[in-house]
Amino acid sequence: MAKILLAEDDGSMRDFLAKALKRAGHEVTACADGDEGLSVFEANQDNFDLLLTDIVMPGIDGIELARRAAELAPSLKIMFITGFAAVALSPGSSAPTNAKVLSKPFHLRELVDEVDRVMAA
C-alpha cells in the first residue's frame, strides 16, 4: 500500500485519519503542521508516495507544503483535505495542478477510497 505523509494541525483529526489509513493497510507518518511536515519530507522524501495535507494550518500552510514537496519530488502524489476547497482550487493558487481535493466533512471510507484512486492513477 501507500507510504503517506499526513500533515494536519488538529490533533484528534490527525489521529483519527492516521488510524483509518493504517487500518486500510497504508503506512502513515503524521505531522502536527506544515513546518513539521516539510522537515520530515525533506529528510525522508524517497520514503513517501503521497502527501495528504490540510490546507489551513499555522506556519507553512498545506499549499506551500505541497508546492515545496512537489519541487523536491515531482512524482509525489498530493491530496488536500480541507473545509476550504475553493482556496485550493482558485486559479491564483500555487497548489500543484494535479492535486486532489477532498472537502470536509467526509466519511473515512471516502478518504480511503480516494487515497486508493489517487495511488492507482
C-alpha contacts under 8 A as a table, 3 or more apart, distances in Angstrom:
res1	aa1	res2	aa2	distance
1	M	25	G	6.04
1	M	26	H	5.12
1	M	27	E	7.30
2	A	26	H	5.14
2	A	27	E	6.24
2	A	48	F	7.68
2	A	49	D	5.91
2	A	50	L	6.98
2	A	119	M	7.22
3	K	26	H	6.13
3	K	27	E	4.74
3	K	28	V	6.04
3	K	29	T	7.96
3	K	47	N	6.81
3	K	48	F	4.91
3	K	49	D	5.24
3	K	50	L	6.46
4	I	26	H	7.09
4	I	27	E	6.01
4	I	28	V	4.79
4	I	29	T	6.25
4	I	48	F	5.67
4	I	49	D	6.09
4	I	50	L	4.87
4	I	51	L	5.88
4	I	52	L	6.80
5	L	28	V	5.98
5	L	29	T	4.99
5	L	30	A	6.10
5	L	31	C	7.55
5	L	37	G	7.36
5	L	41	F	7.62
5	L	48	F	6.45
5	L	50	L	6.31
5	L	51	L	4.93
5	L	52	L	6.03
5	L	53	T	7.94
6	L	14	R	7.59
6	L	18	A	7.49
6	L	28	V	6.78
6	L	29	T	6.02
6	L	30	A	4.68
6	L	31	C	5.99
6	L	37	G	7.54
6	L	51	L	6.19
6	L	52	L	4.81
6	L	53	T	5.67
7	A	14	R	7.55
7	A	30	A	6.03
7	A	31	C	4.76
7	A	32	A	5.97
7	A	33	D	5.49
7	A	34	G	6.18
7	A	37	G	5.78
7	A	51	L	7.86
7	A	52	L	6.40
7	A	53	T	4.62
7	A	54	D	6.27
7	A	62	G	7.68
8	E	11	G	7.26
8	E	13	M	7.28
8	E	14	R	5.41
8	E	30	A	7.67
8	E	31	C	6.48
8	E	32	A	5.54
8	E	33	D	5.69
8	E	34	G	7.82
8	E	53	T	6.04
8	E	54	D	5.32
8	E	57	M	7.37
9	D	14	R	7.12
9	D	31	C	7.72
9	D	32	A	4.76
9	D	33	D	4.94
9	D	54	D	7.64
9	D	57	M	5.96
9	D	58	P	7.68
10	D	13	M	5.35
10	D	14	R	5.98
10	D	32	A	7.38
11	G	14	R	5.04
11	G	15	D	6.17
11	G	32	A	7.03
12	S	15	D	5.20
12	S	16	F	6.05
13	M	16	F	5.00
13	M	17	L	6.04
14	R	17	L	5.29
14	R	18	A	6.03
14	R	30	A	6.96
14	R	32	A	7.70
15	D	18	A	5.15
15	D	19	K	6.08
15	D	30	A	7.97
16	F	19	K	5.35
16	F	20	A	6.30
17	L	20	A	5.18
17	L	21	L	6.17
17	L	108	L	7.45
18	A	21	L	5.24
18	A	22	K	6.05
18	A	28	V	6.19
18	A	29	T	7.90
18	A	30	A	6.82
19	K	22	K	5.11
19	K	23	R	6.09
20	A	23	R	5.14
20	A	24	A	6.36
20	A	108	L	6.79
20	A	112	V	7.65
21	L	24	A	5.02
21	L	25	G	6.58
21	L	26	H	5.53
21	L	27	E	7.60
21	L	28	V	7.15
21	L	112	V	6.43
22	K	25	G	5.07
22	K	26	H	4.84
22	K	27	E	5.97
22	K	28	V	6.50
23	R	26	H	7.28
24	A	112	V	7.03
30	A	37	G	7.99
31	C	34	G	7.60
31	C	36	E	5.82
31	C	37	G	5.40
32	A	36	E	6.49
32	A	37	G	7.43
33	D	36	E	5.54
33	D	37	G	6.11
33	D	57	M	6.15
33	D	58	P	6.77
33	D	59	G	7.39
33	D	60	I	7.47
33	D	61	D	7.82
34	G	37	G	4.81
34	G	38	L	5.99
34	G	57	M	6.72
34	G	58	P	7.39
34	G	59	G	6.48
34	G	60	I	4.75
34	G	61	D	5.60
34	G	62	G	6.10
34	G	65	L	5.86
35	D	38	L	5.26
35	D	39	S	6.34
35	D	59	G	6.25
35	D	60	I	5.49
35	D	65	L	7.83
36	E	39	S	5.13
36	E	40	V	6.14
37	G	40	V	5.21
37	G	41	F	6.01
37	G	65	L	7.34
38	L	41	F	5.01
38	L	42	E	5.96
38	L	65	L	6.12
38	L	68	R	7.82
38	L	69	A	7.22
39	S	42	E	5.26
39	S	43	A	6.30
40	V	43	A	5.30
40	V	44	N	6.11
40	V	45	Q	7.85
41	F	44	N	5.09
41	F	45	Q	4.83
41	F	48	F	7.85
41	F	69	A	7.06
42	E	45	Q	5.50
42	E	69	A	7.75
42	E	72	L	7.86
44	N	47	N	5.45
44	N	48	F	7.47
45	Q	48	F	5.96
45	Q	72	L	7.56
45	Q	73	A	6.96
46	D	73	A	7.93
48	F	51	L	7.36
48	F	76	L	7.37
49	D	76	L	5.61
49	D	77	K	6.23
49	D	119	M	7.92
50	L	76	L	5.79
50	L	77	K	4.66
50	L	78	I	5.63
50	L	79	M	7.39
50	L	119	M	7.72
51	L	66	A	7.27
51	L	76	L	7.15
51	L	77	K	6.27
51	L	78	I	4.83
51	L	79	M	6.16
52	L	78	I	6.13
52	L	79	M	4.86
52	L	80	F	5.79
52	L	81	I	7.06
53	T	62	G	5.60
53	T	66	A	7.86
53	T	78	I	7.97
53	T	79	M	6.48
53	T	80	F	5.01
53	T	81	I	5.91
54	D	57	M	6.92
54	D	61	D	7.79
54	D	62	G	5.50
54	D	80	F	5.62
54	D	81	I	4.80
54	D	82	T	5.40
55	I	61	D	5.63
55	I	62	G	4.00
55	I	63	I	5.90
55	I	80	F	6.46
55	I	81	I	6.83
55	I	82	T	5.82
55	I	84	F	7.61
55	I	88	A	7.56
56	V	61	D	5.56
56	V	62	G	6.37
56	V	82	T	7.38
56	V	84	F	7.92
57	M	60	I	6.88
57	M	61	D	4.97
57	M	62	G	6.79
58	P	61	D	6.40
60	I	64	E	6.11
60	I	65	L	6.33
61	D	64	E	5.52
61	D	65	L	6.22
62	G	65	L	4.92
62	G	66	A	5.99
62	G	80	F	7.46
63	I	66	A	5.11
63	I	67	R	6.10
63	I	88	A	7.23
63	I	94	S	6.79
63	I	95	A	5.13
63	I	96	P	7.93
64	E	67	R	4.98
64	E	68	R	6.13
64	E	94	S	7.47
64	E	95	A	7.26
65	L	68	R	5.33
65	L	69	A	6.03
66	A	69	A	5.07
66	A	70	A	5.93
66	A	78	I	6.85
66	A	95	A	6.74
66	A	96	P	6.91
67	R	70	A	5.21
67	R	71	E	6.33
67	R	94	S	6.89
67	R	95	A	6.00
67	R	96	P	6.04
68	R	71	E	5.14
68	R	72	L	6.50
69	A	72	L	5.18
69	A	73	A	6.04
69	A	74	P	7.87
69	A	76	L	7.64
70	A	73	A	4.99
70	A	74	P	4.79
70	A	75	S	7.35
70	A	76	L	6.21
70	A	96	P	7.32
71	E	74	P	5.82
73	A	76	L	5.52
77	K	99	A	7.04
77	K	118	V	7.18
77	K	119	M	7.35
78	I	96	P	7.88
78	I	98	N	7.49
78	I	99	A	4.87
78	I	100	K	6.43
79	M	99	A	5.38
79	M	100	K	4.60
79	M	101	V	5.73
79	M	102	L	7.33
79	M	115	V	7.99
80	F	88	A	7.98
80	F	99	A	7.11
80	F	100	K	6.13
80	F	101	V	4.69
80	F	102	L	6.03
81	I	101	V	6.04
81	I	102	L	4.90
81	I	103	S	5.81
81	I	104	K	6.63
82	T	85	A	5.91
82	T	101	V	7.45
82	T	102	L	6.54
82	T	103	S	5.07
82	T	104	K	5.41
83	G	103	S	5.46
83	G	104	K	4.73
83	G	105	P	7.12
84	F	87	V	5.71
84	F	88	A	7.38
84	F	103	S	7.20
85	A	88	A	5.42
85	A	89	L	6.32
85	A	101	V	6.68
85	A	102	L	7.59
85	A	103	S	5.91
86	A	89	L	5.04
86	A	90	S	5.87
87	V	90	S	5.51
87	V	93	S	7.12
88	A	93	S	6.28
88	A	95	A	6.30
88	A	101	V	7.48
89	L	93	S	6.95
89	L	95	A	7.96
90	S	93	S	5.46
95	A	99	A	7.32
96	P	99	A	5.60
100	K	118	V	7.67
102	L	106	F	7.56
102	L	111	L	7.62
103	S	106	F	6.66
106	F	110	E	6.45
106	F	111	L	7.12
107	H	110	E	5.23
107	H	111	L	6.65
108	L	111	L	5.01
108	L	112	V	6.28
109	R	112	V	5.16
109	R	113	D	6.02
110	E	113	D	5.11
110	E	114	E	5.95
111	L	114	E	5.14
111	L	115	V	6.11
112	V	115	V	5.15
112	V	116	D	6.25
113	D	116	D	5.09
113	D	117	R	6.25
114	E	117	R	4.97
114	E	118	V	6.09
115	V	118	V	5.14
115	V	119	M	6.11
116	D	119	M	5.18
116	D	120	A	6.12
117	R	120	A	5.10
117	R	121	A	6.25
118	V	121	A	5.32
